[in-house]
């Protein structure tokens, strides 16, 4: 069971992706036949999830799209961490920004705030932050925390991010 208000629990993430012909950062359609394992991940809105995976299977793309979906349809502020600020920049520019630019449906959701570390999606925000310095984890609050590259991040900083969910 997730923690979202019942009136907001109506938009299936997979159906939304397919209905809008969402493409990845390489302008390729999302491929489900050889990536069936991603279907359950896309649709899963449980509050605690762990994904152990190899690289280059589409996991980051799925979580970028979940960030956007949760912000837009579930009115959730999202913190998406990566190990360092540099990695965050190297992640957002070629992946997140490209997905936004290549998908008119998503592009239309983006508000005036559109920087490397902060994206407005409708009236909500997605924070892309590093998890190596405590200063990254202050002055933000959210409903959802996505910890990408968890094992490469500073565990004490990740614990600090957990406190940012306290009012959710």
C-alpha positions, 0 to 999 in steps of 0.5 A, a space after each residue: 500500500 502506498 501513501 498517496 491520497 486515494 483521489 490521486 491513485 488513478 494513473 497507471 505509470 505504464 499505461 501513461 508511458 505507452 499512451 504517450 509514446 514516451 521515448 528514452 534519452 536516445 529517442 528510442 521507444 521504451 522497449 518492454 518485450 526484452 525488458 519485461 522485468 521493468 514492467 513491475 518496477 514501473 508500476 510499483 508504487 510501494 513506499 519501499 523498493 530496492 532494485 539490484 541490477 546490472 548497468 545499462 538495462 534501463 533502470 535509471 530511465 525508468 526512475 526518471 520517468 517515475 520521478 516525473 509521473 509521481 510529481 505530476 499525477 500524485 502531487 509528490 515532491 521527489 528527491 532523486 540522489 546520486 553519489 556526488 554533485 558532479 555525477 548529478 550534473 552528468 546524469 541530468 544533462 544527458 538523460 533527464 533533460 534529453 527525456 524532457 526535450 524529446 517527449 512533448 507530453 513531459 515537456 508540457 509538464 515542466 514549469 518555469 523552474 528547470 535547472 540541473 538540480 531542480 525541475 518544476 513538474 506542474 506545482 511540484 518539484 524534483 530535486 536532483 542532489 548529490 549524496 556525498 556532502 551533508 549540505 546537499 541534503 538541507 533545505 529540501 523536503 519531499 514525499 519520495 526519496 529515490 536513492 540512485 547508486 545507493 552503494 556508492 553514496 555516503 550512507 550518513 548523507 542518505 540518512 539525512 535525506 530520510 529526515 527530509 521526508 518527515 512531514 510527508 
